[in-house]
Amino acid sequence: MKIPYFPGCTLKTTATNLETSAIEVAKQLGIEMVELDRWNCCGVVSYLVSDDLMKHLAPVRNFLRVQEMNETGVVDNENRMVTLCSMCYNTLSLSNKRMKNAPDDLQKVNDFMHREETKYDGSVEVVHLLPIIKELGWEAVSKKVKKPLNDIKVAAYYGCMLLRPKDVGIDDAEDPKILEELVSALGAEAIEWDSGSRCCGSYHTVNNKDIVVNLSKGIIEDARKNGADVIITSCPLCAFNLDSRQDDILEKDLEFETMPVVYFSQLMGAAFEIDKEKLGWEFNHISPDILF
C-alpha cells in the first residue's frame, strides 16, 4: 500500500522519533508512506487569524499536493492523506470537512490560490495512521511481534485532538478503544484509567507553564496509581508536556515518580524488535530503555 503522507512541522524538528518509528513500523505492515512534495504547515497557527477563510489556505494547499501525486502517478488512485501528529490530523480534518460541505467557500479559496495549477476538488480524505493499522487488522500487527510486551502495563493517552470534535474523531470520544486494542495486539496490558482523554494543557506550556505542570502531574499520577509502566500517545505537544515537563513537576514535588512517555509507534517498534536507532529513543526525555 502506497499512501500520501503529510509529516507536518514538528515531526521534522522536535518529534522526529514519531516520524522515524512510524515509517519503520508502517513498512513492517506493508504500508509505504510517501511524503508529499512541497508540503507546508498544516495551518494550525493560521487558525488564530480573524479571517475565517484565510485559515483554510494552508490545509487546502496540502490537499492539492495529494491530487498532484495521483495525477502524476506517484500513487495509484489513493486519495487518502495519512498523518501522524494529532494536531495536524485535527486541523486538516476540520478544514477538509468545511471545504467539502461549503462549496462556495471552496470556490473562494481556490480562486484566491490562483497561482496553483490545480484546483481542489474535495476528493482528499484525511486519515490518521492508527485507523489504517486497525483496518489491516490487529492480527496482522500481532504476527509482526517478535518480542511480546507481556510484562508491560500501558496507559493509552489520547489527549484532545484525536477524539474531538466527534465528527472528526478517530474513535468514540467518550469511550475510545483503538490504542488499547493496539496495546493488546503487542502483548502488553492496557490499564483502565480516567485520564486518557483529559487535556494536558496544550499550548499553555508556552505562556502559563504552571497549568501544564499541574495537569500533566495529575495525568501521570493517575497512570501510576492504576499500575502503568509507560504512557503512549500520538501527539507531539502532549508528549512534550507529559514527558519534558516532568523536570518541572520534580521541582515542585521531590517525591514525584517519573514515568516514560513514548509514541505508539515506538511501542510497536519495540515489540517488532526494530533497531533502537530507528525508533529514536534518545529523543525521549524520560528514558524508556528499562522497559525495552
ZARO-406334 format. One record per residue (C-alpha): z, y, x; residue number from 0. Coordinates in Angstrom, 1 decimal. Layout:
N
<<Z; Y; X>; NUM>
...
This chain:
292
<<0.0; 0.0; 0.0>; 0>
<<-1.0; 3.4; 1.4>; 1>
<<0.6; 6.3; -0.3>; 2>
<<0.5; 10.1; 0.4>; 3>
<<3.8; 11.2; 1.9>; 4>
<<5.4; 14.6; 1.8>; 5>
<<8.1; 14.9; 4.5>; 6>
<<9.5; 18.4; 3.9>; 7>
<<11.0; 20.7; 6.5>; 8>
<<14.4; 19.2; 7.0>; 9>
<<13.0; 15.7; 7.9>; 10>
<<11.2; 17.3; 10.8>; 11>
<<14.3; 19.1; 12.1>; 12>
<<17.9; 18.0; 11.3>; 13>
<<17.2; 14.9; 9.3>; 14>
<<14.7; 13.1; 11.5>; 15>
<<16.8; 10.0; 11.2>; 16>
<<16.0; 9.8; 7.5>; 17>
<<12.3; 10.0; 8.2>; 18>
<<12.1; 7.6; 11.1>; 19>
<<14.2; 5.0; 9.4>; 20>
<<12.4; 5.3; 6.1>; 21>
<<9.0; 4.9; 7.7>; 22>
<<10.1; 1.8; 9.5>; 23>
<<11.7; 0.1; 6.5>; 24>
<<8.7; 1.0; 4.4>; 25>
<<6.4; -0.7; 6.9>; 26>
<<8.5; -3.8; 6.7>; 27>
<<7.9; -3.8; 2.9>; 28>
<<4.1; -3.3; 3.2>; 29>
<<4.2; 0.5; 2.4>; 30>
<<2.3; 2.8; 4.6>; 31>
<<3.4; 6.4; 4.0>; 32>
<<0.5; 8.7; 5.1>; 33>
<<1.7; 12.2; 5.9>; 34>
<<-0.1; 15.0; 4.1>; 35>
<<-2.3; 17.1; 6.2>; 36>
<<-1.4; 20.8; 6.2>; 37>
<<1.7; 20.4; 4.0>; 38>
<<4.1; 23.3; 3.5>; 39>
<<7.7; 23.7; 2.4>; 40>
<<8.4; 22.2; -1.0>; 41>
<<9.2; 25.7; -2.2>; 42>
<<12.9; 25.2; -2.8>; 43>
<<13.7; 28.6; -1.3>; 44>
<<10.9; 30.2; -3.4>; 45>
<<12.9; 29.2; -6.5>; 46>
<<15.2; 32.2; -5.7>; 47>
<<12.4; 34.7; -6.5>; 48>
<<12.3; 36.5; -9.8>; 49>
<<8.6; 35.9; -10.4>; 50>
<<8.6; 32.7; -12.4>; 51>
<<5.1; 31.6; -11.4>; 52>
<<5.2; 32.6; -7.7>; 53>
<<7.7; 29.8; -7.0>; 54>
<<5.2; 27.2; -8.0>; 55>
<<2.6; 28.1; -5.4>; 56>
<<4.2; 26.1; -2.6>; 57>
<<4.5; 22.9; -4.6>; 58>
<<1.0; 23.1; -6.0>; 59>
<<-0.5; 23.6; -2.5>; 60>
<<1.1; 20.2; -1.6>; 61>
<<-0.4; 18.6; -4.7>; 62>
<<-3.8; 19.9; -3.6>; 63>
<<-3.4; 18.1; -0.3>; 64>
<<-2.9; 14.8; -2.3>; 65>
<<-6.1; 15.4; -4.2>; 66>
<<-7.9; 16.0; -1.0>; 67>
<<-6.6; 12.8; 0.5>; 68>
<<-8.1; 10.9; -2.4>; 69>
<<-11.4; 12.9; -2.3>; 70>
<<-11.9; 12.2; 1.4>; 71>
<<-10.9; 8.5; 1.2>; 72>
<<-7.7; 8.8; 3.3>; 73>
<<-6.0; 7.0; 0.4>; 74>
<<-7.8; 5.0; -2.4>; 75>
<<-7.1; 6.2; -5.9>; 76>
<<-3.4; 6.9; -5.1>; 77>
<<-2.2; 10.0; -6.9>; 78>
<<1.5; 9.3; -6.3>; 79>
<<3.1; 11.5; -3.6>; 80>
<<6.2; 10.0; -2.2>; 81>
<<9.1; 12.0; -0.7>; 82>
<<12.5; 11.1; 0.8>; 83>
<<14.6; 14.3; 0.5>; 84>
<<16.4; 14.6; -2.8>; 85>
<<16.0; 18.4; -2.8>; 86>
<<12.2; 18.2; -2.2>; 87>
<<11.9; 15.5; -4.8>; 88>
<<13.7; 17.6; -7.4>; 89>
<<11.8; 20.8; -6.6>; 90>
<<8.4; 19.2; -6.5>; 91>
<<9.1; 17.2; -9.7>; 92>
<<10.2; 20.2; -11.7>; 93>
<<7.2; 22.2; -10.6>; 94>
<<4.8; 19.4; -11.3>; 95>
<<6.3; 19.0; -14.8>; 96>
<<5.8; 22.7; -15.5>; 97>
<<2.2; 22.6; -14.3>; 98>
<<1.4; 19.6; -16.4>; 99>
<<3.0; 21.0; -19.6>; 100>
<<1.8; 24.6; -19.3>; 101>
<<-2.0; 24.7; -18.8>; 102>
<<-2.1; 28.5; -18.9>; 103>
<<0.4; 28.7; -16.1>; 104>
<<-1.5; 26.2; -14.1>; 105>
<<-4.7; 28.2; -14.5>; 106>
<<-2.9; 31.3; -13.3>; 107>
<<-1.6; 29.5; -10.2>; 108>
<<-5.0; 28.1; -9.5>; 109>
<<-6.6; 31.5; -9.8>; 110>
<<-4.1; 33.0; -7.5>; 111>
<<-4.8; 30.5; -4.8>; 112>
<<-8.5; 31.5; -4.7>; 113>
<<-8.9; 30.6; -1.0>; 114>
<<-8.2; 26.9; -1.8>; 115>
<<-11.4; 24.9; -2.1>; 116>
<<-9.8; 22.6; -4.7>; 117>
<<-8.1; 23.4; -8.0>; 118>
<<-5.1; 21.4; -9.0>; 119>
<<-5.9; 19.2; -12.0>; 120>
<<-2.4; 17.9; -12.8>; 121>
<<-3.1; 14.4; -11.6>; 122>
<<-0.4; 14.0; -9.0>; 123>
<<2.8; 12.1; -9.7>; 124>
<<5.9; 13.0; -7.5>; 125>
<<7.9; 9.9; -6.7>; 126>
<<10.9; 9.1; -4.6>; 127>
<<10.8; 6.1; -2.2>; 128>
<<13.7; 4.4; -4.0>; 129>
<<11.9; 3.6; -7.3>; 130>
<<8.8; 2.4; -5.3>; 131>
<<11.1; -0.1; -3.5>; 132>
<<12.6; -1.1; -6.8>; 133>
<<9.1; -1.6; -8.2>; 134>
<<8.3; -4.0; -5.3>; 135>
<<11.4; -6.0; -6.3>; 136>
<<14.9; -6.4; -4.9>; 137>
<<14.0; -10.0; -4.0>; 138>
<<11.3; -8.6; -1.7>; 139>
<<13.9; -6.5; 0.0>; 140>
<<16.3; -9.4; 0.4>; 141>
<<13.6; -11.5; 2.0>; 142>
<<13.4; -8.9; 4.8>; 143>
<<17.1; -9.1; 5.6>; 144>
<<17.8; -10.6; 8.9>; 145>
<<21.4; -9.5; 9.2>; 146>
<<23.1; -9.6; 5.8>; 147>
<<25.7; -6.9; 5.5>; 148>
<<28.2; -9.2; 3.9>; 149>
<<31.4; -7.6; 5.2>; 150>
<<30.4; -4.0; 4.4>; 151>
<<31.6; -2.1; 1.4>; 152>
<<29.3; 0.8; 0.5>; 153>
<<29.8; 3.9; -1.6>; 154>
<<26.5; 4.9; -3.2>; 155>
<<26.3; 8.6; -3.3>; 156>
<<23.5; 10.2; -5.4>; 157>
<<24.6; 13.8; -5.5>; 158>
<<22.9; 16.1; -8.0>; 159>
<<19.2; 16.3; -7.2>; 160>
<<18.2; 12.7; -7.6>; 161>
<<19.6; 12.5; -11.2>; 162>
<<19.5; 15.9; -12.7>; 163>
<<17.9; 17.2; -14.9>; 164>
<<17.5; 13.9; -16.6>; 165>
<<13.8; 14.3; -17.3>; 166>
<<13.0; 14.1; -13.6>; 167>
<<15.9; 11.9; -12.5>; 168>
<<15.1; 8.6; -10.8>; 169>
<<17.9; 6.8; -12.8>; 170>
<<20.3; 7.3; -15.6>; 171>
<<22.3; 10.4; -14.8>; 172>
<<25.5; 9.1; -16.3>; 173>
<<25.3; 5.5; -15.0>; 174>
<<22.9; 5.2; -12.1>; 175>
<<22.4; 1.8; -10.5>; 176>
<<19.4; 1.9; -8.2>; 177>
<<21.4; 2.5; -5.0>; 178>
<<23.9; -0.2; -5.9>; 179>
<<21.1; -2.6; -6.6>; 180>
<<19.7; -1.8; -3.1>; 181>
<<23.1; -2.4; -1.5>; 182>
<<23.4; -5.8; -3.2>; 183>
<<19.9; -6.8; -2.1>; 184>
<<21.0; -6.1; 1.5>; 185>
<<24.0; -8.4; 1.1>; 186>
<<26.6; -5.6; 1.1>; 187>
<<29.0; -4.8; -1.7>; 188>
<<28.7; -1.6; -3.7>; 189>
<<32.1; -0.3; -4.6>; 190>
<<32.9; 1.1; -8.1>; 191>
<<34.0; 4.8; -7.9>; 192>
<<33.9; 8.0; -9.8>; 193>
<<32.3; 10.4; -7.3>; 194>
<<28.8; 9.0; -6.8>; 195>
<<27.1; 11.9; -8.7>; 196>
<<29.6; 14.7; -8.0>; 197>
<<28.3; 17.8; -6.3>; 198>
<<29.1; 18.1; -2.6>; 199>
<<28.9; 21.9; -2.7>; 200>
<<25.2; 22.2; -1.7>; 201>
<<24.2; 25.5; -0.2>; 202>
<<27.7; 26.9; -0.3>; 203>
<<28.0; 25.3; 3.1>; 204>
<<26.3; 28.5; 4.3>; 205>
<<28.3; 31.2; 2.6>; 206>
<<31.5; 29.5; 1.5>; 207>
<<32.3; 26.6; 3.7>; 208>
<<35.7; 26.0; 2.1>; 209>
<<34.1; 25.0; -1.2>; 210>
<<32.1; 22.3; 0.6>; 211>
<<35.1; 21.2; 2.7>; 212>
<<37.3; 20.7; -0.3>; 213>
<<34.6; 18.9; -2.4>; 214>
<<33.5; 16.7; 0.5>; 215>
<<37.1; 15.7; 1.2>; 216>
<<37.6; 14.7; -2.4>; 217>
<<34.4; 12.6; -2.4>; 218>
<<35.2; 10.8; 0.9>; 219>
<<38.8; 10.2; -0.1>; 220>
<<37.6; 8.7; -3.4>; 221>
<<35.3; 6.4; -1.4>; 222>
<<38.1; 5.4; 0.9>; 223>
<<40.5; 4.8; -2.0>; 224>
<<38.1; 2.4; -3.6>; 225>
<<37.6; 0.4; -0.4>; 226>
<<34.3; 1.8; 1.1>; 227>
<<33.5; 1.5; 4.8>; 228>
<<30.5; 3.8; 4.6>; 229>
<<28.7; 6.2; 2.3>; 230>
<<25.0; 6.2; 1.7>; 231>
<<22.8; 9.0; 0.5>; 232>
<<19.2; 10.2; 0.3>; 233>
<<19.9; 14.0; 0.5>; 234>
<<19.9; 15.7; 3.9>; 235>
<<22.1; 18.5; 2.6>; 236>
<<24.6; 16.1; 1.1>; 237>
<<24.5; 14.2; 4.4>; 238>
<<25.4; 17.3; 6.4>; 239>
<<28.2; 18.3; 4.0>; 240>
<<29.7; 14.9; 3.9>; 241>
<<29.2; 13.9; 7.5>; 242>
<<29.3; 17.0; 9.7>; 243>
<<31.9; 18.8; 7.7>; 244>
<<34.4; 16.1; 8.4>; 245>
<<35.4; 18.1; 11.5>; 246>
<<36.3; 21.0; 9.3>; 247>
<<38.3; 18.7; 7.0>; 248>
<<40.2; 17.4; 10.0>; 249>
<<41.1; 21.0; 11.0>; 250>
<<42.8; 21.3; 7.6>; 251>
<<44.3; 17.8; 7.4>; 252>
<<45.0; 15.9; 10.6>; 253>
<<45.8; 12.8; 8.6>; 254>
<<42.3; 12.7; 7.1>; 255>
<<40.4; 9.4; 7.9>; 256>
<<36.8; 9.9; 8.8>; 257>
<<34.0; 7.8; 7.3>; 258>
<<30.4; 7.2; 8.4>; 259>
<<27.7; 8.7; 6.2>; 260>
<<24.3; 7.2; 6.6>; 261>
<<20.9; 7.3; 4.8>; 262>
<<20.0; 4.5; 2.5>; 263>
<<17.0; 3.8; 4.8>; 264>
<<19.3; 3.4; 7.8>; 265>
<<21.4; 0.9; 5.9>; 266>
<<18.2; -1.0; 5.2>; 267>
<<17.1; -0.8; 8.8>; 268>
<<20.5; -2.3; 9.9>; 269>
<<20.0; -5.2; 7.6>; 270>
<<16.4; -5.6; 8.7>; 271>
<<17.6; -5.5; 12.3>; 272>
<<15.2; -2.7; 13.2>; 273>
<<15.7; -1.3; 16.7>; 274>
<<18.5; 1.2; 16.7>; 275>
<<16.3; 3.8; 18.4>; 276>
<<14.1; 3.8; 15.4>; 277>
<<17.0; 4.3; 13.0>; 278>
<<18.3; 7.5; 14.6>; 279>
<<22.0; 6.6; 14.7>; 280>
<<22.5; 9.3; 17.4>; 281>
<<21.9; 12.0; 14.8>; 282>
<<24.8; 10.8; 12.6>; 283>
<<27.9; 12.9; 13.2>; 284>
<<30.5; 10.2; 12.5>; 285>
<<29.3; 7.2; 14.4>; 286>
<<28.4; 4.2; 12.2>; 287>
<<27.9; 1.8; 15.1>; 288>
<<31.2; 0.0; 14.4>; 289>
<<29.6; -1.2; 11.1>; 290>
<<26.4; -2.5; 12.5>; 291>
